[in-house]
Every structure is written in structure tokens, then in C-alpha cells.
Amino acid sequence: MLEVLQNFEQAAARLSPVVLIAPGLAAVIIGLFIWLGGLGFRRLLVAAAGAVTGAALGFFVIGRSFNTAVALACVAAVLAVVFEKVFMVILAAILAAAIAFVIVARPYAGTFREDSPKTSAGLQRYSLRSSLGVMQSYSVDLGDKTGHVFSRIPPLNWGIVALAAVAVIVGGLLLWRAVSAFCCAALGTTLIFAGMISLLLFKGSSPITAVYNRPSLYGATFAAMTVFGTIEQLLFYRRKKQPKAKKRARGDRAESGPKRQSWRTT
């Protein structure tokens, strides 16, 4: 799996700037918005996250076709809005499981080649259409390699991944706002990292190799950003207090108004 990422890092020098700059900037801007304010716009967030989840499921798991991805994206977006709270907890559990998977799968994901000069430097760039085809090819290859890594991970490590997901689900039942804030912070941080990697690839850097060579530094940065985003959203997006219930009994309303005079008092 790491070899596919390394090959893509080298091939990125020939990709069209549009496929790296536009998604990179969009990911960074949207990631900042979700990282710091996603809890305040949960409905919009769950709709977008549902669409992305459905598209990824349709492309990588089911059909690997554009039509299937679009159809599942629409269905998942509607379901996410209808079942907002449930979807937020499920999305947080998926993010926690994905983070745990990245940690436990590292020893089984292969290694980077030491002698890997960028042979594509100085060559003519691909057209936009060819660049999209190259990215689709690498996406399919990465999906196949990831499936191979799945089969190599021992059951104990899968237990750690499942435990992380279950812990978040249980936390969502008890502390839904805290889990929702964690979900927004983790998702926003992921998008920021992905966007920065895309922009650095356009500049000709080697961000994937840098992350691989210094996992502790970037892992600590990811964790610190997630914790900060969670705390910030819990502080600034507090639950609004419900207005006091109005008096509904006619007797109470009658007592608050002027008393009618009886015929005996006239």
C-alpha cells in the first residue's frame, strides 16, 4: 500500500495543476470550517459527509463506477439528514476506527523504497483528462492494496480497531455533544491534512514520504489539532437553553388577570 502512495507521489509532478490545487484548496478551506465550526452547522455537515461516504462506498466497495457513486451519494446524504444524531455517532465511530486502523496497520502496509528519485520531474504534464485517469487508476490500485493489508492484520489488532469504534458509540449515547465535537474536529483535521498534502504535491515536495519518516511528529500534530477543535467547539457552540414553558391551564391565566366581580358584591 505504501508503494502505491510513493508511486503516486512521484507521478504527481506530471499531473495537471487543476487536479491538485482545486481539491487541495477546497479541502483546506472546508476542513478549517468543520474543524472550528462544524458543530454549529451539523445538518449541512452530515449532508456533505453522507454524500462523501456514499460516493466512496459506491466507488471503492460496490461498483467502482461514477454513476453508482453519485447515486449512493444522494441516498446517503438524505439518510444522514433524516437520522442526524445517529449518523454523527456512526461517523465519529468510523473516524475513530480509521485512526486506529492507520496505527495498527502500519507494520503490514509495506515500506518505502530508499532510492526513489523523481524521474517524472521536468517531463511534460498530463492533460486534465489524462490526470483524472491517472488518479482513478491509483485509487483503484490503492483500494486493492488496502484490501490485501486487511487480510494480513491479525485478529488482535482488529480487536483494537473494533474497541475504538465501540468506545465512541458508547460515548455517543452518553455524551452526544462531546462525540459530535470530536467528529467535527477529527474530520476537519483530516481534510486539512489531505488538502495540504495535495498542495505540497503540486509544489514538488514529498509530503507523503515526510509523514512516513516522522509519524510521531505528524501524529502528535493531528491529535493536538483534534483535541483543540473538540474543546473549542464545546465552548463556543453550547446548547441553547429551552424557553420556559408557558402556563397552559386556563385557571392559572384567570388568576393572573383581574378578578370578575360577583353579583353578590355589587
N, C-alpha and C positions, 0 to 999 in steps of 0.2 A: 504494500500500500504506500509506503514512504517513497518507493522508487517511482511510482506514478506521479506523486506530488513533486518530486525532484525533476522529473522529465517535463512536467508542465511548467515548472519554474524556469527551466531553460528555454522552453518553446515560447514563453510569454513575451520574449523580446521581439518576436516576429508577429505578434497579434496586432490587430487593428487597435489604435488607441481608444476607440469608442467602446469596445467591449471590456476595457479595463477601467477607464476614467469614469464613465457614466454610472456603472454599477457601484464602483468604489465610492464616489461622492454620495450617491443615494444611500448606500449602506451606512456611511458615517453620519450623515445628517439624520436619517431615521433612527439610527442607533442612539445618538445623543438625545433625541426626543423621547424615546422609550426608556432610556437609562435614567433620565431625570424626571420625566413627567408621565410615564406610561400609566401609572395608577390613576391619574386623573382623567384619562380618556380610555377606559378599559374596553368600552364597546367597540370603538374604532380599532383598538389593538387586537382584540380577539378576532374580529373580522379579517384583518390582514394576516394574522398568524394562522387562522384557519385556512385561508386561501393558500398560503405558502406550504402549510403542512399537507393539504390535499394535493397540491401540484407535485410536491416531492414524492408523496406516496404513489401518485399515478405514474410518474415518470420512472422512478428508480425501482419500485416494487412490483407494480402491476403490469403496465403495458409498454413503458418506455416510449410513448408517443405523445406528441404535442396535444392532440385532441383529448386523450384520456386525462392528461394533466390539467387542462383547462376545465373539463367537466367536473373532476373531483375538487378542484379549487373552488368552484362556485358552490358546490354542495357543502363542502366543509366550512365555507365562510358563513353560510346561512345557519348551519347547525351550531357553529361556535357562538353566534349572536343569540340564538334561542336559549342555549344552555351555557350562559356566560360563566357562572361560578364554577360549574363542573369542568368546563373547558380550561379555565385558568389553572385549576388544580392539576388537571391532566398535563397541560403544557409545562407547568413547573416540574412535575414528576419526570417528564421526558427530558427536560433540560438537565435535571439532576442525574438521571441515568446516563445521558450523553457525556456529561463531565466525568462521571465515574468510569465510563467505558474508555474514554481517552486515556485515563490514568492507568487502568489495568491492562489495556490492550497494547501499550507502548512496547513491551518486550516481544510481542508477537507480530508487530507491524512491519518488520524488516529494518534495514539500515540504509543510510545514505552512502553513496559512493564518495570516496575521498577525492579521486581525480575526476572531477566533473566540470571541465571548463565549458563556458557558454559558447558552443560552436555556432549558435544562431546569431550571435552579435555581428552587426554590420551587413547582414543579408537583407533582402527586400522583404517588407512586411506583407502579411497576408491581407487580402481584401476583407471587408466586413463579413461577407457571406462565408468565405473560407475560414475566418476566425471563429465564427459561430459553429461551424462544422468541427473544427479542431477542439473547441471547448466541449461540445457534445460528446465527441469521441473519448476525451479524457474523463468526462463524467461517467460514461458507461464503464470504462476501464476501472475507474476508482470504485464504482459500485461492486464490480466483480471481485476486486481485490479485498474490499471490505468484507464481503461475504466469506472469502477464504480465511480472513482473520477471525471471523466469528467461529468458524469450525475449529480453530486452534486454541481458543481460550478455554482453560479448564473450568469445571463446574464451580469451584470455589470463587473464582473471580466473577463469574456470573451471579453468584450469590451476593457479592458486594454491590454489583450494579442494581440488582433487584432490591436490596436493602435500602439503597439510597432513594429509589423511587417510592418504596413503601413508606419510608420516613417522611417524605414530602407529602404524600397523600394523607397520612395521619395528621401531620401538621396542618394541612389544609382544612381538615374537619374541625380542628380546634382553634386555629389562628388563621382564618382565611385571609385577612388583610396582610398579615406578615408574609404569608406564602405568595400572595399576589404581588406584593412589592418585590420579593426575591425573584419572581418570574420575570417581571419587567426589567429589573436590574441586570439579571443574567442574560436575558435576550438582547437587551441593548448593548451590553458589553461585547457579546458575541458578534453582533453586527458591526460594531466599531472596529473590532479586531479584523474581521473579514474585509471591511472596506479599506482599512489601512494597508492590509496585505496586497489588495488589488492595486492600490495607488503606488505602492512601493515596487510592485512588479513592473508597472509602466515605466518607472524611473530607472529600471535596470538593476535594482537591488535584489538581494536574495533573502526576503523575509521568512520564507518557509524554512530555509536552512538555519537562519538565526534562531527561530523558535525551537527547532530541533536541537541545536547545540546548547541552548541555555533555557531548558524547560523550567528550572526553578524560578528564574527571574520573571519570565512571562507568566508562569502560573501564579506567582505571588501578585503580579500586577492585575491579572484577571480577577483573583479573589478579592483584592483590595477595592477594585472598582465596583464589584458586585455588592460588597458589604456597604460601601459608601452610598451607592444608589438605593439600596434597600432602606437604610436608615433615613436618607434624605426624603424619600417618598412617604415613609411613615410619619415623618414630622410635618411635612408641608401639605400632605393630602389626607388630612384627618377626616373621619366620618362626621358628617353634618348631624347636628342634634335634631331630633324629631320635634316639631312644634307640639306644644301642649294640647291635649285633646280638649275639644270644645264641649261645653256642657250640652248634653243631648236631652235630658229629661225636661219635660215641659214644666214640671213643678219647680225645678231649680231656676228656670228662666222667669217663672212667675214671681218667685221670691225675690229675685234681683230687681224687678220692676216695682213701680208704685202699687200699693195695695188698693183694691177697689173698696169703696165704701158700701157697707151693708145697709139694707132698708131700715134696720133697727137703729142705726146710728144717725140717720137723717132726721 
